[in-house]
């Protein structure tokens, strides 16, 4: 029985509407700041989670009933693709994202996985041509199968490294074939459980070489999209090598990849790393490595990556503010790497979850555009750092400690503390959200 073919494409009904399956704030064709909301936000639906996920948790099994379960045949893979594109159309999503394991059943050997991925991407390509939905990015699942229990690129077994590299090549080819605008490397188990059995330097060097091989292959096949790495903290391993944005920036620079690879930043991962989403986006932008985002949220009472749909407009507004400051998305976009709660069983729940999330993002983006146009935050920044534009301040950076010490003594410099005005700036933001 089909789940999503009975849903008409969601329409904009305005903020006064009570229709749970209509947009209240997201009108895709609205033009703001020279671009439609569709082009600003570049929404993508994740092919995993609520599709691939069965609704289980560590204490209970499957709660969802989907027509493609069990996902163990190509016939089921085609049913899943049919349902996916019905959902994409129901929520007017212009893009989707995928792992190879989301699209085709595991065959147990690389040759058959290669053949079935090629077969299902041909089928998906027909859906893309029919609907106009595009591929934002693809990636390889190098974490679910037991062979990846000790990592992929960082695995102590060369055979696992080989299979991982071959799988990434397969997925890059498929992403290129589908016109994907990015390729993401998600290191789900690139880390360690204990240093007692870990050669840290060797594993980091192997990861660095692996990423260089990916970049080399990108140029070989003429892939014009961006290569992205997704920061992720201590889950599921005790320590992840791609812990957060700062860690990834340092890693990429160490292995000469800072000009070749950007970052795909997820809200839930930012929280698990002890940061805010805003911080991770701002830091990636400051380092010239902002690529794309996964928009979800964590339960702040849980230490787990709960991957819930976003509902916090002020938080979303500040995230988009820093994206706008960085020039907006180019190849990247807003992917809903989010899943339903295991009690939300119905097809309507998944449609409504995406519609509501898109509304939250639209409200946040509109506030961010208004703040960006108003310029109040930027003016406050410029005022706070204005004295660094003087010749005397620049001389501090150009001089030596001896020079600076002599100047402090000669001029009897005694700094008077100045307010950071945090509460006033928070009140400023609240005017827009």
C-alpha positions in Angstrom: 0.0 0.0 0.0 1.4 3.4 -1.0 2.0 5.9 1.8 2.6 9.3 0.2 0.9 9.3 -3.3 -2.3 10.6 -1.9 -0.7 13.9 -0.6 -1.0 16.9 -2.9 2.0 19.3 -2.9 1.9 21.5 0.2 0.8 25.0 -0.6 1.4 28.4 1.2 -1.6 29.3 3.2 -0.2 32.1 5.3 0.3 32.5 9.1 -3.4 32.5 9.9 -4.1 29.2 8.4 -4.8 26.2 10.7 -4.1 23.6 8.0 -1.4 21.3 9.4 -0.3 20.3 5.9 0.0 23.8 4.6 3.0 26.2 4.7 2.4 29.1 7.1 5.7 30.9 6.6 7.5 29.2 3.7 6.3 30.4 0.3 8.9 28.9 -2.1 8.4 31.7 -4.7 8.7 34.7 -2.4 11.6 36.9 -3.4 13.6 38.3 -0.5 16.9 40.0 -0.9 17.1 39.2 -4.6 16.4 35.4 -4.3 13.4 33.2 -3.8 13.1 31.4 -0.5 13.5 28.2 -2.4 17.0 29.3 -3.6 18.0 30.8 -0.3 17.2 27.7 1.7 17.8 24.9 -0.8 15.9 22.3 1.2 16.8 18.6 1.0 15.1 15.5 2.4 17.3 12.8 3.8 16.7 9.4 2.2 17.6 7.7 5.5 16.2 8.0 9.1 12.4 8.1 8.7 12.7 6.0 5.5 15.4 3.6 6.4 14.9 3.7 10.2 12.3 1.3 11.5 11.4 3.2 14.7 13.4 1.0 17.1 15.5 2.0 20.1 17.9 0.2 22.4 14.9 -1.1 24.4 12.4 -1.9 21.7 12.1 -3.0 18.1 10.4 -1.6 15.1 7.3 0.6 15.5 7.0 1.8 11.9 5.2 -0.2 9.1 6.5 0.8 5.7 5.8 -0.9 2.4 9.5 -1.3 1.6 10.3 -3.3 4.8 12.3 -5.5 4.8 14.8 -3.6 2.7 16.3 -6.8 1.3 15.5 -6.8 -2.4 15.7 -4.5 -5.5 11.9 -4.8 -5.8 11.7 -3.2 -2.3 14.3 -0.6 -3.2 12.2 0.5 -6.1 9.1 0.7 -3.9 11.1 2.8 -1.5 12.3 5.1 -4.3 8.7 5.5 -5.5 7.6 6.5 -2.0 10.6 8.8 -1.5 9.8 10.9 -4.6 6.1 11.0 -3.6 7.2 12.6 -0.3 9.6 15.0 -2.0 6.8 16.2 -4.1 4.3 16.4 -1.2 6.6 18.8 0.7 8.0 20.6 -2.5 11.5 19.7 -1.6 13.9 20.7 -4.4 16.7 18.3 -3.3 17.4 15.0 -1.6 20.5 13.3 0.0 21.4 9.7 0.4 23.8 7.0 1.5 24.4 4.0 -0.7 22.9 1.6 1.9 19.7 3.7 1.8 19.2 3.1 -1.9 19.9 -0.6 -2.3 20.0 -3.7 -0.2 23.4 -5.0 1.1 24.6 -7.8 -1.2 27.5 -9.0 0.8 30.1 -8.4 -1.9 31.4 -5.3 -3.7 30.6 -6.4 -7.3 26.9 -7.0 -6.5 26.7 -3.8 -4.5 28.1 -1.9 -7.4 25.6 -3.5 -9.8 22.6 -2.8 -7.6 23.6 0.8 -6.9 24.0 1.4 -10.6 20.6 -0.2 -11.2 18.7 1.8 -8.6 20.4 5.1 -9.5 19.2 4.6 -13.1 15.7 4.2 -11.6 16.1 7.2 -9.4 17.3 9.2 -12.3 14.0 8.6 -14.1 12.2 9.9 -11.0 14.5 13.0 -11.0 13.8 13.7 -14.6 10.0 13.3 -14.1 9.8 15.5 -11.0 12.7 18.0 -11.3 13.9 17.0 -7.8 17.7 17.2 -7.7 20.5 15.5 -5.7 22.1 17.8 -3.1 24.7 15.2 -2.1 25.5 11.6 -1.8 27.7 9.7 0.7 28.8 6.2 1.6 27.6 4.3 4.6 30.9 3.2 6.2 29.6 2.6 9.7 26.6 0.2 9.8 28.1 -3.1 8.7 30.2 -5.0 11.3 33.3 -4.8 9.2 33.4 -1.0 10.0 33.3 -1.6 13.8 36.9 -0.2 14.0 36.5 2.5 11.4 36.8 2.8 7.7 39.8 4.9 6.6 41.2 4.6 10.1 40.7 0.8 10.4 43.7 -1.3 11.4 42.8 -3.8 8.7 44.1 -2.8 5.2 41.3 -4.9 3.7 38.7 -2.7 5.3 40.5 0.4 4.1 40.4 -1.1 0.6 36.7 -1.9 0.7 36.0 1.6 2.1 37.9 3.3 -0.7 36.1 1.2 -3.3 32.8 2.0 -1.7 33.5 5.7 -1.7 34.6 5.6 -5.4 31.3 3.8 -6.2 29.3 6.4 -4.3 31.2 9.3 -5.9 30.5 7.9 -9.3 26.8 7.5 -8.5 26.6 11.1 -7.1 28.3 12.4 -10.3 25.8 10.4 -12.4 22.9 11.9 -10.5 24.2 15.5 -10.9 24.9 15.8 -7.2 26.1 19.2 -6.1 28.3 17.9 -3.2 29.8 14.7 -2.0 30.0 14.2 1.8 32.4 12.1 3.8 30.8 11.1 7.1 33.2 9.4 9.4 30.7 7.5 11.6 33.3 5.3 13.3 36.6 7.2 12.5 37.9 7.2 16.0 38.8 4.9 18.9 37.4 3.2 21.9 40.7 3.0 23.8 44.2 4.1 23.2 45.4 0.8 24.5 44.9 -0.8 21.0 45.2 2.4 18.9 48.1 3.7 16.8 46.8 7.3 16.8 49.3 8.8 14.4 49.0 5.9 11.9 45.2 6.2 11.9 45.2 10.0 11.4 47.8 9.6 8.5 45.6 7.0 6.9 42.6 9.2 7.1 44.5 12.1 5.6 45.7 10.0 2.7 42.2 8.6 2.2 40.8 12.2 1.9 43.5 13.1 -0.6 42.6 10.1 -2.7 39.0 11.3 -2.7 40.1 14.7 -4.0 42.3 13.2 -6.6 39.4 11.1 -7.8 37.1 14.1 -7.9 39.4 15.8 -10.5 39.9 12.6 -12.4 36.1 12.2 -13.1 35.5 15.9 -13.5 33.1 16.2 -10.5 32.3 19.9 -10.2 30.6 19.8 -6.8 32.1 20.3 -3.4 33.7 17.7 -1.2 32.4 18.0 2.3 33.4 16.5 5.7 30.9 16.3 8.5 32.1 17.0 12.0 30.8 14.6 14.6 31.8 14.2 18.3 31.9 11.2 20.6 29.2 9.1 19.1 29.3 6.2 18.5 33.0 5.9 19.3 34.5 7.2 22.6 36.6 9.7 20.6 36.0 10.8 17.0 38.8 12.2 14.9 36.3 14.6 13.3 35.0 15.9 16.7 34.0 19.4 15.7 34.7 22.2 13.2 37.9 23.3 14.8 39.2 19.7 14.9 38.3 19.2 11.2 39.9 22.5 10.2 43.2 21.5 11.9 43.1 18.1 10.3 42.4 19.4 6.8 45.2 21.9 7.1 47.7 19.3 8.4 47.0 17.1 5.3 47.0 20.0 2.8 43.2 19.8 2.1 42.1 23.2 3.4 41.5 24.5 -0.2 39.8 21.3 -1.4 37.3 20.2 1.3 34.6 22.2 3.1 32.3 21.2 6.0 28.8 19.9 6.3 27.7 21.0 9.8 24.8 19.4 11.8 23.0 21.1 14.6 22.8 17.9 16.7 26.5 17.3 16.3 27.3 20.8 17.4 25.4 20.4 20.6 27.0 17.0 21.4 30.4 18.7 20.9 29.5 21.3 23.5 29.0 24.1 21.0 26.1 26.0 19.5 25.0 25.5 15.9 25.7 29.3 15.4 29.3 28.8 16.7 30.1 25.9 14.4 28.7 27.7 11.3 30.5 31.0 12.2 33.8 29.2 12.8 33.6 27.3 9.5 32.7 30.6 7.7 35.7 32.4 9.3 38.0 29.7 8.1 36.5 29.7 4.6 35.2 26.1 4.9 31.4 26.5 5.2 29.8 24.2 2.8 26.3 22.9 3.8 24.2 22.1 6.9 22.1 19.3 8.3 19.2 21.0 10.0 17.8 19.1 13.1 17.9 19.5 16.8 18.8 17.5 19.9 16.8 17.0 23.0 18.7 19.2 25.5 17.8 16.7 28.3 19.5 13.9 26.4 23.1 13.1 25.7 22.3 11.3 22.5 22.0 12.5 18.9 18.2 12.5 18.8 17.9 14.1 15.3 14.6 15.8 15.8 13.1 18.2 13.3 13.9 21.9 14.1 11.5 24.0 16.1 13.6 26.8 17.6 13.3 29.9 15.4 15.8 32.2 17.3 18.5 29.4 17.1 17.7 28.9 13.4 17.8 32.6 12.7 21.3 33.1 14.1 22.5 30.1 12.1 21.2 31.6 8.9 22.6 35.0 9.8 26.1 33.6 9.7 25.4 31.8 6.5 24.2 35.0 5.0 27.3 36.9 6.3 29.4 34.3 4.5 27.5 34.9 1.2 24.8 32.3 1.5 24.8 28.7 0.1 26.6 27.9 -3.1 26.6 24.2 -3.7 25.3 23.5 -0.2 21.8 23.7 1.3 19.6 22.8 4.2 19.3 19.0 4.6 16.8 17.7 7.1 18.9 15.0 8.7 15.9 14.4 11.1 13.7 11.6 12.0 10.2 11.1 13.6 9.8 10.0 17.1 9.0 6.3 17.3 5.5 7.0 18.4 4.8 9.1 15.2 3.6 6.2 13.1 1.6 7.8 10.3 2.6 9.0 6.8 1.0 12.3 7.7 3.4 12.7 10.6 6.4 12.6 8.3 4.8 15.1 5.8 3.8 17.4 8.6 7.2 17.2 10.2 8.9 18.4 7.0 6.4 21.2 6.4 6.8 22.5 10.0 10.5 22.4 9.8 10.5 24.3 6.5 8.3 26.9 8.1 10.7 27.2 11.1 13.6 27.7 8.7 11.7 30.2 6.6 10.9 32.3 9.7 14.5 32.1 10.8 15.8 33.1 7.4 13.5 36.0 7.1 14.6 37.3 10.5 18.3 36.7 9.5 17.8 38.7 6.3 16.1 41.5 8.2 19.0 41.6 10.8 21.6 41.5 8.0 19.9 44.4 6.1 19.5 46.4 9.3 23.1 46.0 10.1 22.8 46.5 13.8 24.9 43.5 14.8 27.6 44.4 12.3 27.6 48.0 13.5 28.1 46.8 17.1 31.0 44.6 16.0 32.7 47.5 14.1 32.3 49.8 17.0 33.7 47.3 19.5 36.9 46.7 17.4 37.1 50.2 15.8 40.4 51.1 17.6 42.1 48.2 15.9 41.8 50.2 12.6 44.2 52.9 14.0 47.9 53.0 13.0 48.9 52.7 16.7 46.9 49.5 17.1 48.3 47.9 13.9 51.8 48.7 15.2 51.1 46.3 18.2 50.7 43.4 15.8 53.7 44.4 13.7 56.0 45.0 16.6 57.9 42.9 19.1 57.2 42.3 22.8 60.1 44.7 23.6 58.5 47.4 21.4 55.1 46.9 23.1 56.5 46.9 26.6 58.4 50.1 26.0 55.3 51.8 24.6 53.2 50.7 27.6 55.8 52.2 30.0 56.3 55.4 27.9 52.6 56.1 27.5 51.5 54.8 30.9 48.7 52.8 29.2 46.0 51.9 31.7 43.0 50.3 29.9 39.5 51.1 31.2 37.1 48.1 30.8 34.2 48.7 28.4 30.9 46.9 28.3 30.3 44.1 25.9 26.6 45.0 25.8 25.5 41.4 25.5 22.0 41.9 26.9 21.4 44.8 24.6 22.5 42.7 21.6 20.3 39.9 22.7 17.4 42.3 23.0 18.2 43.5 19.4 18.0 40.0 18.1 14.7 39.4 19.9 13.2 42.4 17.9 13.5 40.3 14.8 12.6 36.8 16.0 
